[in-house]
Amino acid sequence: MVSISLHYSQDTCGICHHAVAEALFKLKDPDTQLEIIELLLKACDVVEGYATKCKNLVFEYGPVILVKAEQFLETNDICSLLHACS
């Protein structure tokens, strides 16, 4: 039983690290960054009466948030924080 749970834990840890690596790869891609900003701008259209303000916030803070997310993933062991790794 212990070997099964240890094997599962190792797989979960490996899968988590792979997912984080993929997320970092995508966050560093300018095309993906543009897609994220475009999605956020589309979401602003739903906020009636505040669409312009929302879009201004996206333009002002969107790129900073993307950079901070990338830095966070690079400097923190997300998989340990999520208890995916022992």
N, C-alpha and C positions, 0 to 999 in steps of 0.2 A: 504494500500500500504506500509506503514512504517513497519508493522509487517512482511510482506513478505520479504522486503529487510533486515530487522534485522535477520530474520530466515536464510536467505541465507548467510548473513555475518557470523553468528554463525556456520553454517555448514562448510563454507569455512575455518574458523579458526580451527575448530576441525579436519577437513580433513588435513589441513596443519600441525598441530601439530602431528597428527598420522604419516604422511609421514616423518617428521623430526625424530620422534622416531624410525621408521623403518630404516631410513638411518643410524642413529647412531648405532642401533643394528647390522646392516650389517657391518659398518665400524669397529666395535670392533671384528668381527668374523675373525679369522686368515685365514680361508678358503676363505672368500670373499676378504681379502687383497691379498692373493696369486692370485686369479682369476684376480683382477684388474692389478696387476703387470704383469701377463701373457698376458693380453690383450694389455697392453702398449708395451710389448716386441714384440708382433706380429705386432703392428702398426709400429714399427721401421723398419720392413722388407720392408715397402713401400717406405721408404726414401732412394732412391738409392744413393750409395756413402757415406752415413752417418749412415748406420745401426748400425755399431759397436759403434760409438760415441753416438748415440741415446740410445742404450741398456745400455751403461755405465752410462748415465744420469738417466735412469730409475732405475737402481740398486742403484745409489747414492742418488737420490732425491725422488724416489717413496715412500719409507717408511716414509720419513719426511713429504711429502705432505699429506699422509693418516692420520698421527697423527695430523697435523695442521688442516686438514678438520674436524676431530673429535672434536678437541678443539674449533674450530670456531662454530660448531653446538651446542656444550654444553654451550658456553658462550654468544651467541647472540640469540636474539629472531628473528629468520629468518622470521617467519610468520608475525610479525609486520613490519619488513623491507620490505617485499614483499606486504604489505598492505592487507594481507589475514585476518588479525584481526584488529578490530577497536581499 
